[in-house]
């Protein structure tokens, strides 16, 4: 795993991405054509790869992520799993269609410390429905040991609301 890539951070205006598919929008973030979301800067993670129904984030642990007991807060791993599973779904969506997480469940399997270093979050779509999609994610350390894994259920929206006819 290489150096941390440089991104600009911000919120993209809806009109600037309205004609992009989900995959095109995610690739535009990787390519630096649109800004990465501010949460990625706050939590030290970034979008590294995107494909049809799959997505990869990389992240750096550090002392800014510690809980009161000195371990990396579980919310960091949960956020990575939620992000990678959501973006895996987003990669399949046509222009003008969005999504929202209904539920994310995560199992923590190994401790994450401030010096764990670079981790990789891999997500892939498991079930592709018209209104509901499910995806799964894994958080791996540099030795590819599973630190956490989970699933997300996501609701699909068109033009800001759920489609009544059930079509994406």
N, C-alpha and C positions, 0 to 999 in steps of 0.2 A: 504494500500500500504506500502510495507516494505522499507528496506534500499536500497540505490543505489547499484546495483551489480558492482563488479569489473571486468573490461574487459581489455584486451590488445587491442591496437589500431594500425592499419596499413593497408596496401593494400596487399591483398592476391595475390600471383602469380597465373596467369591463369592456369598453369599446375597443381597446387595443388588442384584445384576445378573442373577441366575439366570433370571428371567422375561423379560429383555430380548433382543431380537434383536441381532445385531452392529451393525446400523445404529442402532438405538435407543441402544445403549450409547455408540457414538461420538458421536452427537448430544448425549447427556447430558453428555459431556465438554465439547463446544463450548458448551453452554448453562450450564455451571458447576454442574450438578446432582450430578455425581460428580467426584472429583479427577482431574486429568491425571496421568499416570505421572511419577515422580520424574526419569526420564531426560530428559524434555522440559525440565525446569527446568535440569538440569545442562548440556545441550547447546543451550539457547536455541532450541527449536523448539516449535511448537504446532499442533494440529489446527485447520484453518480451515474446511473444507467436507467434507461427506460426502454421497454419493448411492449408488444401487444400482450396485455394482461399480466405484466410483470414490471417490477421496479426495484431499484437498489439505492439505498442511502448509505453513506459512510458518516462516521461521527467520531469525535474525540472526547474521551472522558477527561475530567479535570477537577480541581478543588472547588470550582464554582458550582459544582453539581451535588455537593455533599449534603447529606441529611444530618440531623443532630448526633447520630451515632458514628459518623465518619465514613459511611459508605455512600456510593452514588445513589441518589434518591430514585426509588422505583418508578416515579412518575416520568423520569427521563426515558427509561426503557419502554414504558407504556406509550409515551408520545412517539417514539421512534416506530414502534409496531403500528400504532394508529396511522401514522403518516405514510409508512411504506405500504400498508394494506389499502389505504384510501387512494394513494397514487397509482397502485396497480389497477384498481377499478377505473380511475380517471383516464388511464391510458387507452381504455376501450371506448370511451364516450365520444360521440360526434360533437361538432361545434354546437354551442348553445345549450348543451346538456350538462348538468352538474350533479353533485351528490352530497350527501351528509351521512356521517356515521350515526347509526342507530345504536350499536353496541360494539364494544371492543373488550375482549377477555384476554388476559395475559397471564402466563405462568412464568415465574422467575425460577431459573434452574441453577444458576451459579452467581456468586457475589460479583458485583461490579464495583471496582475501587477507583479512586482518583487516578491511579497509575495503570489502570487496565489498558489505556492507550486507545488506538484506533479500533473501532468496531464496525461491523457491516450488518445492515438490516436488509433482508431480502423478502420481497413480498410477491405473491402471485394470486390471481383470481382462481377460486375453487368452483364457484357456481355463478353463471351469468344469466340472471333473470331480467325481465323487462323493467320491473320496478324495484327489485331487491337483488343485490349481488353480495356474495360472500367472498372473502379472501383470507389468506393466512400469511403470517410473517414470522421470521426467525431473526434473532439478534445473535451474531456470532463474534467471537473474539478473533485475534490474529491467527490463532491456531485452529480456527473453525469449530471451536467448542460452542455449543448452544448456551447462551447466557439467559435468554428468554424466548418464548414463542407464544403465539396467540392467533386469534381469529377476529375478524370484524364483519359485521353486517352493515351494509350501506344501502340507503334509499336513493333512488335515481330521480332527478328533477329535470324538467325541461322548462326553460324560460322562467326559472325561479319557483316552479311549483311541480308537484307530482302530476304526471300525465294521467288523465282519466281513462284513456283508451288503452293504457298499459304498454304503449310503445315507447322505445327510447329514441 
